[in-house]
Structures are given as C-alpha cells and as structure tokens.
Amino acid sequence: MRILHTSDWHIGRTFHGVDLLADQSAALAAIARIVTERAVDVVVVAGDVYDRSIPGADAVTVCNDGFEAIRSAGAAIVATSGNHDSPVRLGAAASFAAHGGLHLITRLSGIDRPVVLDDDHGPVAFYGIPYLEPEITRAELGIPDARSHQDVLDAAMARVRADAASRGGRHVVLAHAFVVDGEPSESERSISVGGVETVAAGTFDGADYVALGHLHSPQTVTEHVRYSGSLLPYSFGERHHRKAVWLVDLDGDGLHRVERVDLPTVRELSQLTGTLDDLLADPGYGPAEDHYVAAVLTDRARPVDAMRRLQARFPHAVHVQWERPDTASEGSYREKVRGRTDLEVASTFVSDVRSEPSEREVRWMEQALRDADRRRGVGDEQATPGDDRAEVSA
C-alpha cells in the first residue's frame, strides 16, 4: 500500500492579512498530481485541515475541491482534527463522507475504531488520534488526574494498541502532537494548555508508521515517526523551508520504505533589509519582485507611505518595519536619562521614533514643558493664570 503523508493544510489562513486561498488551492492540486503520478492509494491528513474552528465559506469550498481532486486522482483520504479545527464541524458528515472515500476521524470515541483499507497483502488499519486537550478529554479517557499531553496520548495509544492486537496485521497512526525533538516554527500555535505539551516518540511504539501533524517543517523523529509539515510557509521564519510530503510504502511485513517528495513552491518569501530608496532601485532585488516580501527599512528618518511605495515594485509586499541603524538599545531607561534635561529626553524620543526634530519642533517642546511647569506651579510666576496657549507660532 502506498500512503501519502500530509498535514497542517490550514485552509483559510491569511498571511499578514493576505488571503492565501489561491495558493492553498494550488498546493492541493499539486497533491492530487502526486497521487496520479506516484499511484498513491491513501492520502492521510494529520490534523489542522482548516485554520480556524469556524472556517469561512470560501475556505470550505477550497478544501472540498481539494478533497474531490485527490479522490478523482484515485486515493482514499483519512484525516483527523488538529488544535485549529473544530472536531464537531470537521466531522459533521463523517459517516456520509466515508461512503465516498473521505474518512474523518475527529471524535475521541473513534480512536479505537480504525478505517480499514485493503491491499494485496491484506488489511491496513488507520487510527486517527485527534488533538486531545488534557483538561477536556481526561475524564472520557478514564484518567481524571491527567494533566499533560503525555498522559492523554498514553491513554489513547493504549486503546489503539488493544484494538490493533485484537485485529492483528499492519496499522498506521495519525496524531496531532508535539513530539520531543521536533523542531517548531514561528507559525505554529502553542498547544500547551492544561499541562506539558511535549510527548515522547516512544508513545507511538508498535505502529508500522506514525503520521504526525502540528510542526510545520518536514522532519524525521524516528524512521517510523515523522512530520510532513505544512503545505505552504505560514511565516517568514519558514522562508528557508522546502515544503514536502512523505511517500510511505507498506509491504506485507510493515514499513518498507519512505521517500520525501518536495512540493512545488507556489510563491517564495523574501526578507529584505536596506533603505527604502535602495530597495526600490537596486536591481539585485529583482528576483523578489514576485515574492511575498517583508522589508526592514534602515533609513535614518521613518519613510512616509513606505508600504505603498514598496508595493509599486514588490506587489506582494506584506510587512514593513523601520529600524534606525544608529538606535542604541543598551542600558536601562534610568541610565539613558540620568543627568539629561526634560527637553533632551523629549528630543531623543522624537529622534528614536521618527527623525531629528526641527528647530520649530524643539521650540514647541520647550513651550509645552514650560506650560506643564506652570500648571504645576513651577517656573515663571509672571505668566497669566490659566493662559495655556502656546507662545510659539506655527
């Protein structure tokens, strides 16, 4: 049996406010092509099918179109829910969908009721362990004192092993969890609620293959336990990732081989650093013109309308920040202001957040400080009581 291990589709996710549905649709079409080209029998999705518990209508459409393309390409689909999904909503039509080859395992009561699919060597049981929140699932699992993800996954796997032993043969486990030694990325939402979030790889001992979800980079925990990662990069911290899926072959004895299949890059990510004028003019930045761009501007003064100007050259620029090259961050605030006048402190603040204040702006700050002293009864006693009007003309 040939299995394609995927996870963390996050359909409906935005990227710095930009809609990614077209990119996600392209990634799912690539999955369907792999199914056709590599004669895949089963595609597994190890959680986080959607990015939110109540996905928008357009996200549901893209996801359903992806499911249909994969089924039309010839593969059955087995999916479980992650911490971003609503298990109830994702699995609402699970019984009906199973007749069409889409098997959704989202309920705790279903973790020891596998999807059983056959190949030339006999049956293969697919067990789906949806994301398990310790505080919510410990009672149903019969471990009322459990506090950690390790506790609840141990209990879940005990049920899986008991059922697998009664059936015999080969079995695959899908789980959404943070396994020890896995490397996280910026775009993963922490699942540490109600206890320690990590679990040991040995938790899944006995399975012929364990398809993990939650971490967004493809990685091997052990030969039998792997993360496929997300379909797309969902943060600039993932810009150096090469997204991939695992092609898993089972023979009559269990796991035969695993092959990494890189996914096509829908749109690359670039992080550019320099002055705004340099970014707009330097031909060396030409390759980034079709990328999602995050720009770190190093101009001495904060550029006006920087994002609009960047998007004139980089239409997919999504993030911009300004970092003055000479801004000192060392030392405490107390050390920075010690021995300085109020006017010097105010002027430095303006310089740090914008640019050097003009002479007129310095006079405005002087007047504002005098007004503040006057209201506190400090300074010029000859000033007209109640006269708070600025003495510096605009």
C-alpha positions, 0 to 999 in steps of 0.5 A: 500500500502506498500512503501519502503523508500530509498535514497542517493544510490550514485552509483559510489562513491569511498571511499578514492579512493576505488571503492565501486561498489561491495558493492553498488551492494550488498546493492541493492540486499539486497533491492530487498530481502526486497521487496520479503520478506516484499511484498513491492509494491513501492520502492521510491528513494529520490534523489542522485541515482548516485554520480556524474552528469556524472556517469561512465559506470560501475556505470550505469550498477550497478544501472540498475541491481539494478533497474531490481532486485527490479522490478523482486522482484515485486515493482514499483520504483519512484525516483527523482534527488538529488544535485549529479545527473544530472536531464537531464541524470537521466531522459533521458528515463523517459517516456520509463522507466515508461512503465516498472515500473521505474518512474523518476521524475527529471524535475521541470515541473513534480512536479505537475504531480504525478505517480499514483499507485493503491491499494485496497483502491484506488489511491496513488499519488507520487510527486517527488520534485527534488533538486531545486537550488534557483538561477536556478529554481526561475524564472520557479517557478514564484518567481524571488526574491527567494533566499533560499531553503525555498522559492523554496520548498514553491513554489513547495509544493504549486503546489503539494498541488493544484494538490493533492486537485484537485485529492483528496485521499492519496499522498506521497512526495519525496524531496531532502532537508535539513530539520531543525533538521536533523542531517548531516554527514561528507559525505554529500555535502553542498547544500547551494548555492544561499541562506539558505539551511535549510527548515522547516518540516512544508513545507511538511504539508498535505502529508500522508508521506514525503520521504526525501533524502540528510542526510545520517543517518536514522532519524525521523523529524516528524512521517510523515517526515523522512530520510532513509539515505544512503545505505552504510557509505560514511565516517568514521564519519558514522562508528557508523551508522546502515544503514536502510530503512523505511517500510511505510504502507498506509491504506485507511485513510493515514499513518498507520504505519512505521517500520525501517528495518536495512540493512545488513552491507556489510563491517564495518569501523574501526578507529584505533589509536596506533603505527604502530608496535602495530597495526600490532601485537596486536591481539585485532585488529583482528576483523578489519582485514576485515574492511575498516580501517583508522589508526592514527599512534602515533609513535614518528618518521613518519613510512616509507611505513606505508600504505603498511605495514598496508595493509599486515594485514588490506587489506582494509586499506584506510587512514593513518595519523601520529600524534606525541603524544608529538606535542604541538599545543598551542600558536601562531607561534610568541610565539613558536619562540620568543627568539629561534635561526634560527637553533632551529626553523629549528630543531623543524620543522624537529622534528614536521614533521618527527623525531629528526634530526641527528647530520649530519642533524643539521650540514647541517642546520647550513651550509645552514643558514650560506650560506643564511647569506652570500648571504645576506651579513651577517656573515663571510666576509672571505668566497669566493664570490659566493662559495655556496657549502656546507662545510659539507660532506655527 
